[in-house]
Amino acid sequence: CNLHIFLNHVDPVRSDEAWRLACELVAVDWLKQISIGQSIHPTSELPLPAQNIEDIAAIFARDFGAARAKYGHPGTAGSEPSWIVSPDVRPFTAAFRQRHSDDFANGIRNAVIKAVETAGEGSRRTTRNANSLAERARRWFVANYPLLASLAAAFEIVEDAELCQQMDISLAAVNTEIQRIYINPKFPWTYPQLQFVMAHELLHVGLRHEERQQGRDRFLWNIACDYVINAWLVEMGIGEIPTPALMLDLELGFEHESAEALYDRIVKDLRLMRRLKKERTLRGVGKSDLLSERPPSWWTGVGCDLDTFYRRALADGLDLHMSQVKRGFLPGDLVEEIKSILQPPIPWDVKLGQWLDNYLPPIAARRSFARASRRQSSTPDIPRAVYIKPPELMAARTFGVVLDTSGSMDSGTLARGLGAIASYALSREVLQVRVIQCDAGIHDMGYVEPERLLETVEVKGRGGTILMPAIARLEAAEDFPKDAPILVITDGECDYLSLRRAHAFLLPEGRRLPFDTRAPIFHFDA
């Protein structure tokens, strides 16, 4: 009965039987979907002909007799309508309709927020004040800001002055591993300031700034990310900056550049770098507000790793945000950066090809009259040059492959590795590849045409694993170019390897070498 009121079914203007039957079915279907109670009428199990109530009423109006015969009387009053409108009631005003619609929408919103918080209670280990400004700011993002709603729902707010003092947090910080945002309650916060800080930390997480650090100076990288994020937040008008020192107005002209570009500019300017070392993040002077130290790959939960979860959360938020016009505009740079982090990682075979490209650059063709001259029918007396690639350069265009054929290497792994090598060699005009099979002994295949690697290759050995003799033979071979790289295909169950020339390793996913190396390691799905 309440649903009929909140969904604006009770309207003196709409009193025809088709409209009433449609309203009854929509209410019954609504309650069935959210599993409230049990209908006393069997027609609740029947599917509706459409989702929009206006469409349902229009269908019923065409043949009301058939609709009544099919659905019966699904209302609470049996054969009578579920609501009665007095004859002297005037049509409802727009304000009346809006008030009931707003009440219903607010009820749904509050129920969703409560459900999200209840679902996350099992992982929260600290006490929190549900009425604090920080919690209010977090709930605002969940309910009203789709871009960051998923991330805000996943994080816990920790407001503990002693803990912040112990962790040396001046204003705020975030830990992506345990999904916590730390807020120092001793700072005189206002609600808009906490909105700004909340969005700041969530963008750190969603844009994967920890993952993108890639060996850069931790504090200077944090400063570069802060400058970009703060500029976006000011442009979007989210909250207020808690302190002017966080703006980092460097007058660099990098307002529309990425954090990587800004970091490169900082480290190339010694005076600027010294100045920025004295700047502050939300955590304090000289400190990073990204607390976790381990990479996101530590995650072992079901479904996806932590890095993928954060990327998806921000991606879904962007899609929902862009679909709702009333949510306002987003900076184009922010949208492009979110889209860029959603791109799938480069496949292992592409990475391998990029590495080999460093040693096998394309060979430019040259004009030559060495071969038979080409003539045109229009000018048969004029010889034409042909473009050829120098044979001596093509002959030296090769690389070595040391293939582990021990018993621990299954046939699928061998086929996958050889297939990738052959495909690359054919696409890069590598005429021959030097292949050596090795287990406890050496089985030198010599120079092999790439096409042969795509066919059935006779694998010899299948014993133990001692690869170093094969590498030593390949490095000492007089017919093997001195600058040609070596690729070692193994499952990691091998001896210690020491190579004097450029080399890389190709291993099945999840395997690792028993020794440390600075050489590139490529993993493939066996």
N, C-alpha and C positions, 0 to 999 in steps of 0.2 A: 504493500500500500504506500509506503514511503517512497519507493522508487517511482511510482506513478507521479508523485508530486515533484520530486527532484529532477526527473527527466522531462518535466513539462508536458506530461500526458493529459493532465486534468485541465482541459481548456474548453470553455463553453462554445468557442467558435468551431472546434472540431468535435462533433458529437455523432458523426455517422458511424454505422456499425462496423464498416471495414476498418476505420481508424481505431476503434476501440479493440477489435480483435488483434490488430497488429500490435497495439500497445501491450495487451495482455501477454502475447507471445514473446515480445522483447524483454519484458520484466522477468518472465519465467526463464528465458534463456540466460539472462544476466545472472540470476541467482544460481543457476546450474553451473555456469562457468567459474564462479568464485566459491562454489561448494558451500552455500549457505542453506541449511535445512534440506527438506525433501518434498518435492511436489506431490500433491495428492491426486494430480491428474495425469494419466498416462501419456497425453500428447506432449508433455515436456521432453519426451525422448525423440520427437520428430524434428527433422532439420527445418530451418527456416528457409524460405525461398530466396531471401536476399538479406543483406546486412543492414541496409539503410531503412529506417522505419517508414519513410515516405514511399520508398519503392515497394515495401511489403504492403502498405495500405493500397497503393495503386493496383497491385496484382489482385488483391482481395476484392477490390471494387469492381473489377471486370466480371467476376463470377463469384459473388459472395456466397451463394448457395453451396458451391463446390468447396469453398474455403471452410465454411462452417461444418460441412459434412466431414472434411478431412481432419480439422483441428478441434472440433467440438467446442466446449466452453472451458478454456484454460484459466479463467479468472478465479478469484477467491470467493465470489458470490454465486458460483455455479452458472446458471443460465442468465442471471442478471449481471449488469455491468459492475465492476469493482468500485466505481465511484459514482456519486450522485451530485449533480449540479443543480442548485436551486434556480428556478426560472427568473428570479429578479437579479441574479448575479451578472454583472457586466463583464465584457471580455477583459482578460488579464492585461495589465500594463507591461511595458517593456521592463520597467524597474522591478516589478514583481517576478518576472521570469528570470532576470539577471541575478536577483538576490538568491533564489533557490539554486540556480546553476552554480553560482560562486560558492555557496555553502557545500554543495556536493563535491565540487572540484577540490576545495580545501580539505574536505574529509578524506578524499582519495589520496591527496598529496601527503597528508600527515600519516596516513596508514602505511604508505610506501616507505616513508622515512623511518617509521618505527619498525617496520619489518626488516629493513636493511640493517638498522642498528642492532636489533635482536639477533639477527643471523650472525653478526660479527662479535657478539658478546663472548662466545666461547674462546676466541683468540685474544681477548683483551685481558691483560694481567694487572693493569693499574687502575686505581680509582679515578674517576673523572667527574667533573661537574657538568651535568647535562644542560645547565642553564647559563654557563659561562659565555662570554662574548665569542671566544674561539669556537665553541661548539655551535653557536648560532651561525657563525660565519661558514662553518663546514656544512651545516644543514642547508644553508642558503645555496651553496653550490650544488648540492644533491638535488634540490627541488627546483632551482631557477636558472642554473647555468649549465646547459647540456654538455658544453665542450669539456668541462672538468668534473662532471657529475660522477662518472664511474670511478675516477681516481679518488675523489673526495670520499666516496662511500667506502673505499678500500682501506683508508688510512685512519689511524687512531690519533687523537690529540692528547698529548701529555703535557700537563701544566703543573710542574713540580719545581719550585724554586731551588730546593736543595739539589735535586738532580741536575738542573741546568747549571748551577754553580760548580758542581762536580765535573760536568762535561764541558765547562767553560763556554757556555752558550750565552751570548749577550742578549740577543733578541729571539732568534728562532733558528731551527735547523731541521733537517729531514734525514731519516734513515730508511733507505729503500728496501733493505733486507728484511727488517722486522716490521715495516709498514707503519712507521710512527713519525709524526710531526711534533717537534718539541717547541713549546711556547714558554718563554720566561715570564711568569706572572708579575714579577716585580717592575716590569716596564709599564708606564701608565698608558695602556692601550685604549684605543677607541675602536668602535665597531668597523668603520671604514678601513682603518689601518690593518686590522686583522684580516679583512677581506683581501687586501693587497698582499699581505704576507702569505696567506693561504694559497692564493693563485700563484705567487712566486715559487713556492716550494713544489707545488703540484706540477708546474711547467718544467721545473728541473727534472722531475721524475718522468713525466710523459715524453719529453724530448730526449731522454736517455743521455743526459749530460755526463753521467758517470761512465757509461759505456764508451762515449765518444772522446773521453779524455786521452786515451791512447798514448800514455807515456809523457804527456805534457806536464809542466809544472802545475801542481794541484791548485795552488792559490790563484795564480795568474789565469788559469783556465776558468776557475770559478768567477773571477772578476769579469772576464770576457762574456761569460754566459749571463751574469747578472746585468751587465750593461744592456745586452740585447733584450732580455726578458723585461726589465724595468721600462724600457722604451715602449715595448708592446703594451704593457699594462696601463701605462699613462695614456697611450693612444686609444685603448679600448675603454678607458674611464672606469676601471675596476678599483674601487677603494681609494685610499690615500697613502702616500709614502710615509712610513713611520718616522723617518729622519732624512733630511736633505742630503746627508752624506752618502746615501745609497744610490743616488742618481748617477754618479760617476760620469758627469758631463765632461768628457775629454775633448770635445770639439774636434773629433777626428774625421768627421764626415762619413762615418761608418754606420749610420742609422739603419740602412737597409742591407747590411752585410751579415753574414753568418758569424757565429761565435768563433769558428775556426779562422776565418779571415781576420777578425779583430785580434785574436791571439797572435797570429803571425805578425801583425803590425806592432803589437806590444813588444814582443821579444826581439824585434829588429831595432828598436829604439831604446838605447841604454838609459837615457834620461827618463823616458816615460816609464820604463820598467821599474826604475828605482822609486819613482813617484807612486806608482800603483802598489808597490809593496807596502806602503803606508795606508792604503785605503782599507775600507772595511766591508765585509759582507754582513748578512744578517746574524752571523755567529759572532763576529767581532773583527778587530784589526788583525790582518795576517792569518786568518783562519778560514777554512772552507766550511760552508754550511751543508755540504754533502758528507754525511758521517760514515757511511759504510765503506769498508776497505776491500771486501772481497768482490770479485766480478759477479754479475747476475747469474752466471752459469752454475753457481752452487745449488740453485733451486732444483729440488727433486720431486716436486709435487706432481699430482696427476693432471694431465691435460696439456699444459704448456709450461715453459720455463718463465721465470719472473720477468725477464726482458720482453718476451713475447706478450705476456699479460699486460704490461704497461703500455706497450705500443698499440695493442688492440683497444685498450680502454680509451686512449686519446683519439684513436681513429674513429671509434664508434661515437665518441663525443662530438667530433668534428662533423660527422655525417648528420647527427641529430641537430646540431647547432645550425648548420647551413640549411636544413630543411624547414626551419622555423624562422620566418622573416622577422618576426617581432623581437628576436633575440639581439638584434643589432649587427653591426659589421665587425669583421675580424681583419687585422692587418694582413695584407697579401703576403708579406714575408713570413708571418707565422703560419699561414695556411700552406705555403710551399714547403716550409721546414717540416711540418707534420706529415705532409705527403711523402717527403723524401725519406723519412725514417721508416715509412711503411713499405718501402721497396724491399723485395726479398733479397737475402744475401747472395753474393756472387757465387755461382756453383763452383765446386772444386776444380772441374775440368777447365773452366774459364780462367780461374786463378793460375792453374798450371800453364795454360797457354800464354798468359801474360808474362809469367816468369821466363818461359822459353823464348818469348819475343825479344827479351833483352839480349840474347846471345845469337838469335837468328833473325836479324832485321831484314826487311824486304830488299831484294836486289834489283837495282834499276837496270832496265833493258838499254842496250846500246845500238846505235845505227851501225850496220855493217854491210859490206859488199862481198863478204867472204863466201857466202852461199850463192847459188844460182840467182841471177838477177830476176826480179819480177818485172814484167812489162805490162803496160796497159794497151788495150787494142787501139785506143785513140792515138797513142804516141809510142809505137813499138820500138822506135829507135832510141828511146830514153831509158836507161837502166834505172831501176828503183831499189833503194836500200831497204833492208829488212831489219827488224828489231830483234836482237837475240840477247840472252843472258850469258855472261862469260862462263864457259865450261869449267874453268879452274875454280871460280867462286862457287858454282853449283856443286862441284865435287867435294868441296870443304864444308858444305852446308849439312852438318850432321850432329848428332848427339848420342851419348852412350846410355844404355839401359842395363842395369844389373838387376836381374830378376831372381827373387828368392823362390826356389822351387822345393823347399823343404816340405816335410810331411804336414806341417801345421798350416800351410797355405792351401786352401781349397780351390777347386777348379773355377768356381764363380769369381773369386777374388782375382785370380790370374787373368781370366777373360776380361774382366772389367778394366783392369789396369792396361793390358795390351791394347784393348779397343780404343781407349782414350789416347794412347801414344800414337796409334796408327792414324786416327782421325786428325790429330793435330799435324802429324808429318805430311799427310796428303794436302791439308789446307794451306800449309806454309811452304810447299814445294821442296820438301826434304826428300831427296831421292833415295837415301839409304840410312838406316839406323843401326848402330853397332849394339848387338844384343849378346849378353853373357848370362847364361843360366848358372845358378850356383846353389848347392846345398852343402854337403860336406866336401864335395869336389867341384871342379870347374867344367862347364860344358859350353864352350865358345861357339856361338852360332855365326860369328862373323858379321859382315854387313848384310842386313836383311831389308828387302824392299817393303815399304809400309803395307802394300796390299797383302803380303803374305801373313802379316800379323792379324789381319781381319779373318783369315781362314783358320783352319785347324792347325795349331802349332803343337809339334811333338814336345812334350815336357819331359825332361830327363831329370834324374835324381830322386827326389821325394824322400831324402834321408834327413840328416841333421842340418844345422844352419851355421856355416862359417863363410861369411861374405867377403871378408877382407882380402883373401887371395884373388878373388875376381876383380876387385877394385884395383889392386896393385897391378894386375896384368893389363887392365884397361888404361891405367895412367902411364904405364911404361911402353905401350904399343906404339911403334914408330909410324904406323899408318893411321893413327887416331890424332886428329888435329889438337894442338896444344891448348887452344882456347875453347874447345867444345865442352859443354856442360855434361854432367852425369846425373841420371835419375835413378835412384835406388827404390825398387818396389819390394816391400817386405811387410810382414805382419807385426814387426817389432820384436819377435823372438829371435834375436840374432846376437852376434858378438859385437864388441866395441869397434866402431868404424872411425877411421881418420882419413879424410880426403884432402888432397892438396889443391885441387882445382874446384871451380864452381860446381855445386851439386845441390840436390834437393831430395826429399824423401816423400814417397807416396804410400800411405798406410790406410787400412780399413778404418771406418769410423769407430771410435772408442778405444783404439789401440794407441800405444805410445812406445817410444824408443827407450831402451834400458840405459841411455846415457844422455847427457845434455849436449845440445848443439845449437848453433846460431843459424844453421841452414834452414831454408823454408821447409815446412812440413805440410803436406796436403792430405786431407782425409776424404775418403769417398765411401759411399754406401755399398758394402759388399753384397 
